[in-house]
Amino acid sequence: MTARESGARRNGGDLVVETLGALGATTVFGIPGQHALGLFDALSRSTLRFVSSRVENNSAFAADGFSRATGEVGVLFLSTGPGALTALAGLQEAYATGVPMVVVASQVPLEGLGARRKGMLHQLDDQKASAANVTKSQRLILHASGIPSAIQDAWTEAVSSPAGPVWIEIPQNVLLDPVIVPPVEDALAEAADNPPRTELVKEAVKWLAAAERPAIIAGGGTRRGKAEPQLLSLAEKLRAPVVCTPGGKGAFPWNHELSLQSWIEDRYTTEILEDADVLLVIGSSLGEVTSNYFTMEPRGRIIQIDAEPRVLEANRPALGIRADAGQALAALDTALDAAPAGTPAANWHGVPPEALVKETLARIQARLDSQDLAAERRFMAEIREAVPDDMQTFWDMTIAAYWAWSCWDARGGQFHSAQGAGGLGFGFPGAIGGAVGLAARDRPARVLAVSGDGSAMYSISELATVRQHNLPVTWLIVDDGGYGILREYMVAAFGKATATDLARPDFVRLAESFGVPARRVKPAEVGPALTEALAADGPNVVVVEARLKMFAPTHIQP
């Protein structure tokens, strides 16, 4: 029921929720706040569903997870000052990963703007400036009549590649004061076109058509550009080995004869990428992880496709093509068909690429076999076996996730991790947002979150959220008594670890105190325990006490 139908007085907050609803929003994440009360008063008169987290940063992660799981825009409401600032780390992950979000933050009343220190509650000198590092753009709306157009513009910018969060802030009195602006009836926001330049496509095709040893790196931009079909077609025409980065995981079939899977941190994979005479990089900056920690030294030419112009040639000279990955790969695929040279004859020094891929994967497995990693490999395999093929998973920055970056076959589900910015606390609230979004769209709703005990404490309060909304989230907490990956790093570097061991709660009893079923199991029992938990209704927690080790790094000389 609208404000007009109920006879209620309409305010600036009504214009916000009306515009969001007209744009297709169904769900809002956030936490109420004093300056944002006009937003929440308007929510009571709208059909938008509100999901309240317990910490603003987790609200940002939840809106992020909602968008990743559904492919739609995440919407976040924030209060002024401390509330807005607390969300910034979550927004950094969305910004780094290219997740479309519209963030509506409240502001102090109009008379407090401009860095004058009036002593208003939550007052900042320049709140927009605080968000500038973690959002695509920032807007301050001074008049209620400007709200619909500003939100429509922000939505358009959020979904246009490179996608990302967009920040809007509205002063308290603009949200609360009555308005004469009529109810919003329609709004349209379409992603801006981002095709590749014709001359660059032609040049790239010349290189690819003449290549004997083409190889492909599929980064997160491949998934964001929905370029999976074009990637498969192009790889098969070129007979090019394909490796997916952690962000690109799932962009290429795991068991395809040209798939190097996601062993991007392995030296054997690095050697293939270095030996390629043409390396096609899609939606990746060739950053730290993708370059095996900046040890990769390609000897051939590089074609780099990315929607974000700042990424192009950031780490390596390349033929940079600024474009949406889907549009760029479709253009390359079509142009390659018409290339005078036809399909190139791939030949890796007398070895067919399919044989090279098979041999490389065998060498990677042999390297793992030579290390004492049977428990870790069995642990990850049992999790993979327990998780249904189409289930989406959300991973925190923990040793299990570091393993998953390389070894996890996403199958028909999507793999989501916090490797964009690398902050702790993403897994559980991200899964909350994913479950909310999927359930509203009649898709398989249950999701899995994986955290360590250290990262779990960042979002432990969200047990209240999953219970309040009875969300189908299974939370696997791998408890190793501290920041496990940092412990490994420090021991390897200094022979001892400092400040990595943590006091932690009894996670089972804590979850049960929120009314969330939980159980503690041994590592050997994780498969059956997860199978049971994933078949249950509502939220639940599985705690495993295990000290997992990482495989030996190949970017460090022994």
N, C-alpha and C positions, 0 to 999 in steps of 0.2 A: 504494500500500500504506500502510495506517495504521500508527501507532506500535504499536498493540496487536497487529496482524497480524504485524509484523516482530519482535515481542518487545522493541522498544526502549522505553526509559523515556520516558514522556510528560511534557512540561513545559508551562509557560504559553504558550510559542510554538506548541505544537500546538493549543491552544484558539483562538489567533488564526487560524491557517491553516484549521482545520476550520470555523470560523464563516464566514470569507470564502468558502470553497468552498461551504458550504451556502447562502449568499446568492446564489451564481451567479458569483462572481469566477472568472476563468480566468487572469489575468495580474497580476503584481506588478512594479512598477518601483522602482528604488532602488540603494543601494550598501551593502554590508555594513559593520558597525562593531562595535567591541568590546562596547558595551553591548547591541547588537542581535543578538548571536550566537545567542541562544535562538530568535529568529525564523527565522534562516537554517538552523539545525539542523532546525527543524520543516519548513521548505520542502523539505528533502531527503526527507521522508517524505510529501509531498503531491503532488497532481497539478497544482498551480499552476505556471505558467510564470514564471520570473524573468528579467527583462531588466535587466541591470546597465549603467547609464550610467557616465560617467567623472567627472561633476560633479553634485552633488545638485540644483542648480537645473535642470539638463537632465533629470534624472529626473522632476522636477515637471512640466516642460513635456511630457515624453513621456507621463506619465499623463494630463495634460490633453488632448493630441492623441488618445490612445486613446479617451477619453470622447467627444470631439467627433466623431470618425470613426464610432463605433459606436453612440452614444446610450446607452452603458452607464457604469457607475461605474468611474472610474480608481482604482487602489489604489497607494499609495506607502509604502515602508518607509524610514525615516530613522534614522540614528544620533543620538546625543545631542550637544548643544552645537553645535560648528562644523558638523556635518553637517545638523542641523536648521535652523540659521540660514541656511546657504547656500541652502536650498530656498525661502526666504521670497519672493524676488522672483518665482519661478515660480508660487507659490501666490497672489500678488497678482493675477496675470493670470487665474487660474482663478476667484478670488473676484469680480473685477470683471466677468467675462464670464458667471458663473453656471454653471460647469462642476462637475458632481457628482464629488467625490473623497472617498475615505476615506484619511486619512494616519495611519499608525501609526509613532510615533516612540518610540525607547527613552529611558530616563531613567537617571540614576545610581541606585545601590542605595537602598533605602528609607531607610536611616539617614542618607543625605546630603541628603534633601529638607528644604525649609524655610529656605533661604537661609543655612544654616550653612556656613561656609567650611572644609570638611574637607580641601580640597586634592585632591578626587577629579578624575580626568581628565574633561574636558568639562563640568565642573559649571557650571551657571548658577543665579542666584538664583531665577528663576522662568521656566522654559522656556515654559510655557503662555502667559505674558504676551507673549512675543515673537511668538507666533503669532496673538494676539488680533486684530490689525489685518487679517489676510489669510485668516481662516477663519470660518465661521459660528459655530462653538462649539468649546470645548476641554474635554477630559475627561482626568483622571488616574486610572488604575486601580491600586488599592493591593492587591487580592487577586485571585488567579487565578480564583476562582469568579465574579468580576464581569466577566470578559472577554467571554463570548459575548453577554450582554445589552447591554453597552456598545457593542460593535461593531454589533450589530443596530440599536440606537437611532441610532448614528452614520450608518449606511447609510440608514435611514429619513429622517433629517434631510437628508442629502446630496442625496437625490432629490426631496425635497419643495420645491415652488416657494416662494420663489426658491431654485433649486438652488445648490450650491456645495460647496467643500471643508470637511470636518469633521476636527478634530484629536483624536487619541487618543495618550496617552503612557503607557508601561508601564515601571516600573523594571526594571533588569537582573536582579535576583534573582527578581522575579515571573515573568519570562520563562524563567529557567533552572531554578528549583526544580521538583522533581517534583510532580505534581498527583494528587489523588484524584478530581477532577471527571471524569465519564465523557465519552467522545468525543461531540462535537456531531453530532447526527443530522439536525436540521433547523433552519432559521432563516427567518423571514419579515420582510420589510421592504417595506411599501407606501407610496408617496408619500401624504402627507396631502392631503386634498381642499382646493382653494382656489378655490371658485366666487365669482362676483360677487354682491353684495347686490342683491336684487330691486328695491328702490326706485331704486337707481342705474342699473340697466339700463333701467327704465321712463323715467327722466329723460333718459338718453342717447338713447334711441330717439325721444323727443319732439323733441330737438334735431336729430337726423339726419333725421327725417321732414319737418321744416320747412325743412331747409337747401337753398339754391339752389346753393351753391358748397362742397360738402364736399370735403375732401382728407384723405389718410391718410399718416402716417409709420409705416413698419413697421421697428421696431428689432429688436435681437437677441432680445428676449423672444418675438417672433413665432415664430422658429425653435425656440427652446427649448420653447415651448408646443405645438409641432407644429400651429400654427394656420394653415398655408398654405391648406388647402381653405376654411376659414371666411373668411379674408381675401379670397380670390378671389371667393367668393359675395357677400360684403358689398360689396366694391368695385363689382362689376357691378350690383348692385341700386341702389346709390347713384350709379353712374356717377361715382365719385370718383377723381381722379388719385392715384396711389400712388407714393411715393418710398421706397426702401429705404436705411437707413443701412448703413455698412460691416458692422456686426454682423448686420443683417437681410438682407444680400444673398442672393438666391435665394428669399426668402419670397414673391415675386410674380413672375410670368413676365416676363422681360426685354423681350420684344417685344410684349407685350399693348398694345392701343390706349390703355389707361389708365396705362401704365407710364412714369413719369419716370425709370425705371432707378435709378441710384445717384448721380446728380449732385447730391448733397446740399450740396456746397460751392460750388455755382454760384449767382450772384445771381438768375438767371432762375428757378431753382427756388424760391429763397427768396421771391421776389415772389409766386409762386402760393400758397405756404404762408401768407404774410402776408395775402393777399386772401381766403382761405377764410373763409366765415362760420361754419363748424364744422370744426375741425381735430381729427381722431381720431389720437391718438398711442398706438402699441401697443408696449410693451416697450422704451421709450426714456426717458431722463431729460431729453430736449431739451438735452443737454449741449453741450460745446464744438464738436465737429465737426457734430453734427446741426443746431445752430442757426446754422451758418455763422459759427462763432466769436463767438457771442452777439450777432450783429448782427440776427438775425431778430426782428421785432416784430409778432407776430400781432395782427390787428385784430378777429378773430372770437372765438368761444368755443372752448375747448379741452376735449376729453374725453381723459383720460390713463389708460391701463390699464397696470398693472405689478404683478408679484407681490411686488416689494420695496416696502414702505410708505414707506421713507425717500426713494424716488425721486419719489413723487407730489408734485407742486407744488414740487419742489425749485428749479425755475427759472422757472416760470410759474404763475399762478393757473389752476386747472382743476377740472373735475368729476373728481375722482380716484377711480378704481375699483381697489381692491386685489384682484387675482385673477390666476390663471393665464390667459395670453393665449388659449389654446385654448378654455377654458371660457367666458371672457368673450365672445369673438367668436361662439362658437356661440350663446350666450344672446342677443346683440344681433341676430344674423342671424335667429333664430327669432322674436324679438319684433318685428323690423321687418316681417316678413311679415304680422303681425297688427295692425300699426299702422293706426288709422282713416284716416290721410291717404294710406296706400298708399305706393308708391315715389315719392320726390320727383322733380321735374322739374329736373335739373341744368342750370344756365344761368349761364355765366360772362360776364355783361354782353353777352349776345347771342351768345356763342361757345359751341358745344357742347364739353364737356370733352375729347372725343376729339380735336377739332381743336386745342384749346388745348395738349394734350400734344404733338401732332405739331409744332406751331409752336414750342413751347418747346425741344424737342430740337433742332430745326433752328437755333434761335438759339444754343444752346449749342455746336453744332458750328461755326457760323459764327464764334463768338468764338474757338474753338480755331484755326480756319483763319487767323485774323488774327495769330496768334502763330507764331514760328518753332519749330514742334513736330512737323514731319513725321517726323523720325527717331524721336522718342519714341512717337508714335502707331503708326508702322510696327512698332517693336520690340514694343510690347504686343500688337498685332494678330497678329504672327507667333507669339508665345508662345501666345496663345489658339487659334490655328489648329493648332498642334502638339499641344496637350493634348487628349486624348480627352474627349468630352462628359461622361462619367460619372466622370472622375478627380477626386479630392479634392486640393485645393491648400492649402499652408500658407505663409504670407507673414510675413517678418520686417518690422521697422520700417525700411524702406528706400524710396528714391524709386520703385522699381518697384511696391512695395506701395501707396504713396500714390496712384499712378496707378490701380492696380487697385481701390482703394476706390471710385473713381468709374466706371471704364470697363469693369471685368471682368464679363462675362456668365457666371455660374456654370453655366448650362445644367443638365445632370443631375447634376453633381458638387457638392460642398460647398466653400465658400470659407471659410478659417479664417485669421484674422490676430490680431496681438497688440494690437489697438486698445483692448482693455478697460483695461489698465493702461499700455500703451505702452512696455514694457521691451524691450531688445534680447535677441536670442538665441532667440526662440521657434520660428522657422521650421523649422530642421533637426531638433531633438529632438521638436518637435510632430509632424513628419512621420514620425519613427521610431515614435512611439506609434501614430499612425494606421495605418501599414503593418502593425504587429504585430497590431492589433485586426482589421483587415479581412481579413488572411490567415487568421486563425483562424476566420473566419466565412464562408469560401468566397465572399467578395465580391471585386470587382476590387481587387487589393491594392496595385498600384503607385501611389505618390503623388509629388507634386512639391513640393519646398521651394524657396523663393526668398529669398535673402539678399543684402545688400550685403557688401563686403569687411570693413567694420567690424563688423557684426553677426555675420558668419561666424566671426570670431575668438572670439566668446563660446562657440561650440559646436563648434569645430574638433576637439576631442578625441573627439567622438562619431563621427568617421570610424572609430574603433576599434570602436564599438558596431555600426554597420551592417555592418562586415566580419565581426565575430565571429558575428553572427546572420544574415548574408547577406540583409539586408532589401532589398526592392524600392523603394528611395528614389532618386529623381533629384534632385540638389541643383544648382540654378542659382545661381551666385554672380556678381553684377554688380559688377565691380571698378572703382570710380572713384577709387581711391587715397585714400579717407578717409571721413569721415562726410558723405556728399554732401548730405543734406537740411539738416544744420546749417550746412554751408558756404554753401548758398543763403540760409538765413535770415540769417546774419551779414553776408554781402555786401549783401543787400537792406537790412538795418538800419544797417550801419556802413560800408559801402563796402569792407570787407575781412573776411577770415575769419581766426580765430586758433585754433590747436590742432585743426584739423579734418583736416589731412593726416596720413596714417598710413603708417609702414613696414609692409609686409605680406609674407608668404611667397610663394613660387611655389606657388600653390594646386594646380596640376596635379601637380607633383613631390611635394608634400606628400601629396596624396590617394593617389598611386601608391605612396608609401612605406608606406601602410597596406594596400596591396593592393586599392585601390579604383580602377577605371578612370576616367580623367579626360582632358578635352581642353579646349584654349583655342580660342575662335573669335571672329571679328569680329562686330559687331552685326548685319550683314547676313546672317550665317550662322546666327543663333540658331535660326530655325525648323527647318531641316533637321537641325541638331545635336540639338535637343530631340526631334524625331521619332525619330531613331535611338536616342537614349539611353532614351526612354520605352518602346521596343520591346525593350530588352535585358533580361537576367536580372540579378538582384542589384543592388547599389548602384552608382551612378556619379555623376560630377560634370561639369558643364559650366561653364566660366569664360568670361565675356564682359567684355572691357575696354571700358567705355562710361561716358561722363559724361552721364547723363540730366538733363534740366531738368524742373522742375515747371511746370504751367500757371500763369498769373498768378493770384494770389488775388483773389477778388472781394469779400472782406470788408474790404479796405484801400482807403480812398479814394485815387485817384490824385492 
